[in-house]
């Protein structure tokens, strides 16, 4: 990773998995998001869950706190823990996004995320052209250079692509865009292997990113917005080609 801010945006996309209660968060979150445990359904008692998962009450309670913060469950006296309807979930949370699709790429989800990107990223690129520090410009340039060098290496290309978009949003200097940056990175991880499976497509992507990078480096806000809008329009067309029309 080339800059500390970009590293935080990309590395902290999801909740960690190191401790026991981290594993409970991911396991229970996935069961809820995939519908194994349905909205309105009450979870087993604390004692029963501790026995089922073979964990302590402390680890379980810590995990439930995380799921409550993500809007997936609520606790009420005499009712215990209940799963909330999906409209209460934090849709911008990368974990919620990944749990719901469980490794699958959903066409409608990709269309909706493309809509978000068309709205947000051109404005973020415009702000980055106005506000980026020298070190942030260097981070964007480094990420773009890594994309250009790794057209034939899909894993390295994806990593560089993620860093490029995260660095641009970070350089907007708008902290409210950070959750959007996180969800964009999570969505890109799911979709890039499908939307950019060939060297030709990666080369086209590099050309589009080149225009964005050059405008930001030149501190050309209008040019940066236009170049990012062109890139997002291209990606929307690719998603439509791959997944067809959105069903909603």
C-alpha positions in Angstrom: 0.0 0.0 0.0 1.3 3.4 -0.9 -0.3 5.8 1.6 -1.4 5.4 5.2 -4.8 6.8 4.6 -5.5 4.6 1.6 -4.2 1.6 3.5 -6.8 2.2 6.3 -9.6 2.6 3.8 -8.8 -0.7 2.1 -7.5 -2.8 4.9 -10.3 -2.0 7.3 -13.1 -2.8 4.9 -14.4 -5.6 7.1 -14.6 -6.7 10.7 -11.5 -8.7 11.8 -11.6 -12.5 12.2 -8.8 -13.0 14.7 -10.6 -13.7 18.0 -13.3 -16.0 18.9 -15.9 -13.3 19.2 -14.9 -12.1 15.7 -15.7 -15.6 14.3 -19.1 -15.5 16.1 -19.8 -12.1 14.4 -19.1 -13.5 10.9 -20.9 -16.8 11.5 -24.1 -15.3 13.0 -24.0 -12.4 10.6 -23.9 -14.7 7.6 -26.7 -16.9 8.9 -28.9 -13.8 9.3 -27.9 -12.1 6.0 -28.5 -15.3 3.9 -31.9 -15.8 5.5 -31.0 -18.9 7.5 -32.3 -16.9 10.5 -35.2 -14.8 9.3 -36.3 -11.2 10.2 -38.6 -11.3 13.2 -37.2 -14.6 14.4 -35.8 -14.7 17.9 -32.4 -16.1 18.5 -32.0 -18.9 21.0 -31.4 -18.0 24.6 -27.9 -16.8 25.6 -27.3 -20.1 27.4 -28.4 -22.1 24.3 -26.3 -20.1 21.9 -23.2 -20.4 24.2 -23.7 -24.2 24.2 -24.4 -24.4 20.4 -21.3 -22.3 19.6 -19.1 -23.6 22.4 -18.2 -20.0 23.5 -18.3 -18.0 26.7 -21.0 -15.5 27.6 -18.5 -12.7 27.3 -17.5 -13.6 23.7 -21.2 -14.0 22.7 -22.2 -10.7 24.2 -19.4 -8.9 22.4 -20.4 -10.4 19.1 -24.0 -9.4 19.7 -22.9 -5.8 20.3 -21.3 -5.8 16.9 -24.4 -7.2 15.1 -26.6 -4.6 16.9 -24.3 -1.8 15.7 -24.8 -3.1 12.1 -28.5 -2.9 12.6 -29.1 -6.6 12.2 -30.5 -7.5 15.7 -32.2 -5.8 18.7 -32.5 -6.8 22.3 -35.6 -6.3 24.4 -36.5 -7.3 27.9 -38.5 -10.6 28.0 -38.2 -11.0 24.2 -34.5 -11.6 24.0 -32.6 -11.0 20.8 -34.6 -10.6 17.6 -33.5 -10.3 14.0 -34.5 -7.0 12.4 -35.9 -6.5 8.9 -33.3 -5.8 6.2 -34.3 -2.1 5.9 -32.7 -1.6 9.4 -29.4 -3.1 8.3 -26.4 -0.9 7.5 -26.4 -1.3 3.7 -23.0 0.5 3.5 -21.3 -2.0 5.8 -18.9 -4.2 3.8 -19.6 -7.2 6.1 -23.4 -7.0 5.6 -22.8 -6.7 1.9 -20.4 -9.7 1.7 -22.5 -11.9 4.1 -25.7 -11.3 2.1 -24.0 -12.6 -1.1 -21.8 -15.1 0.5 -19.2 -15.0 -2.3 -21.9 -14.8 -5.0 -22.1 -11.8 -7.3 -25.7 -10.6 -7.6 -26.7 -8.7 -10.8 -29.2 -6.4 -9.1 -26.8 -5.5 -6.4 -24.1 -4.7 -8.9 -26.5 -2.4 -10.8 -27.4 -0.6 -7.6 -23.8 -0.2 -6.6 -23.0 1.1 -10.0 -25.7 3.8 -9.5 -24.1 4.8 -6.2 -20.7 5.0 -7.9 -22.1 7.1 -10.8 -23.4 9.6 -8.2 -20.5 9.6 -5.8 -17.2 9.0 -7.6 -17.3 11.9 -10.2 -17.9 14.3 -7.3 -15.1 12.7 -5.3 -12.7 13.0 -8.2 -13.6 16.7 -8.6 -12.9 17.3 -4.9 -9.7 15.3 -5.0 -8.5 17.5 -7.9 -9.1 20.6 -5.7 -8.0 19.3 -2.3 -5.4 16.5 -2.6 -2.1 17.0 -0.8 1.1 16.2 -2.6 1.3 12.9 -0.8 -2.2 12.0 -1.8 -1.5 12.9 -5.4 1.5 10.5 -5.1 -0.7 7.8 -3.7 -3.1 8.1 -6.6 -0.2 8.1 -9.1 1.4 5.1 -7.5 -1.9 3.1 -7.5 -2.4 4.0 -11.2 1.2 3.0 -12.1 0.6 -0.4 -10.4 -2.5 -0.9 -12.4 -0.6 -0.2 -15.6 2.2 -2.5 -14.7 -0.1 -5.4 -13.7 -2.6 -5.6 -16.6 -1.8 -9.4 -16.9 -1.8 -10.1 -13.2 -5.5 -10.1 -12.1 -4.8 -10.1 -8.3 -2.2 -7.3 -8.4 -4.4 -5.4 -10.9 -7.5 -5.6 -8.6 -5.4 -4.5 -5.6 -4.1 -1.5 -7.5 -7.6 -0.6 -8.8 -9.0 -0.7 -5.2 -6.2 1.5 -4.0 -6.7 4.0 -6.8 -10.4 4.5 -6.0 -9.8 4.5 -2.3 -7.0 7.1 -2.7 -9.2 9.4 -4.8 -12.1 9.3 -2.3 -9.7 9.8 0.6 -8.2 12.8 -1.2 -11.7 14.4 -1.4 -11.2 15.2 2.3 -14.8 14.4 3.1 -15.0 12.0 6.0 -18.7 11.2 5.2 -17.5 9.5 2.0 -15.3 7.0 3.9 -18.2 4.4 4.4 -18.9 4.7 0.7 -15.3 4.1 -0.1 -15.4 0.9 2.0 -18.5 -0.5 0.3 -17.1 0.4 -3.2 -14.0 -1.6 -2.4 -16.0 -4.5 -1.1 -18.2 -4.4 -4.3 -15.2 -4.2 -6.6 -13.6 -7.2 -4.9 -16.8 -9.2 -5.8 -17.2 -7.9 -9.3 -13.8 -7.2 -10.9 -13.0 -10.8 -11.7 -16.2 -10.9 -13.7 -16.2 -7.5 -15.3 -12.4 -7.4 -16.1 -11.5 -11.0 -16.9 -9.2 -10.3 -19.8 -6.0 -8.3 -20.6 -8.0 -6.2 -23.2 -10.6 -5.2 -20.6 -7.9 -4.3 -18.1 -6.1 -2.2 -20.7 -9.3 -0.3 -21.5 -9.7 0.2 -17.7 -6.2 1.6 -17.5 -6.9 4.0 -20.3 -10.0 5.3 -18.5 -8.1 5.6 -15.2 -5.2 7.4 -17.0 -7.6 10.2 -17.9 -8.8 10.4 -14.3 -5.3 10.4 -12.9 -4.0 13.0 -15.3 -6.9 15.4 -14.5 -6.4 15.1 -10.8 -2.6 15.5 -11.1 -3.2 18.6 -13.1 -5.7 19.9 -10.5 -8.4 20.1 -13.1 -11.7 19.5 -11.2 -14.0 19.6 -14.2 -11.8 17.3 -16.2 -11.5 14.9 -13.2 -15.3 14.8 -12.8 -15.8 14.2 -16.5 -13.2 11.5 -16.7 -14.6 9.6 -13.7 -18.1 10.0 -15.1 -16.9 8.4 -18.3 -15.3 5.5 -16.4 -18.4 4.9 -14.4 -20.6 5.0 -17.5 -18.3 2.4 -19.1 -18.5 0.2 -16.0 -22.3 0.5 -16.0 -22.4 -0.7 -19.6 -20.1 -3.6 -18.7 -22.4 -4.6 -15.8 -25.4 -4.5 -18.1 -23.7 -6.6 -20.6 -22.6 -9.2 -18.1 -25.7 -9.3 -15.9 -28.5 -7.9 -18.1 -31.1 -5.3 -17.1 -31.9 -4.8 -13.4 -35.0 -6.7 -12.5 -36.4 -3.9 -10.2 
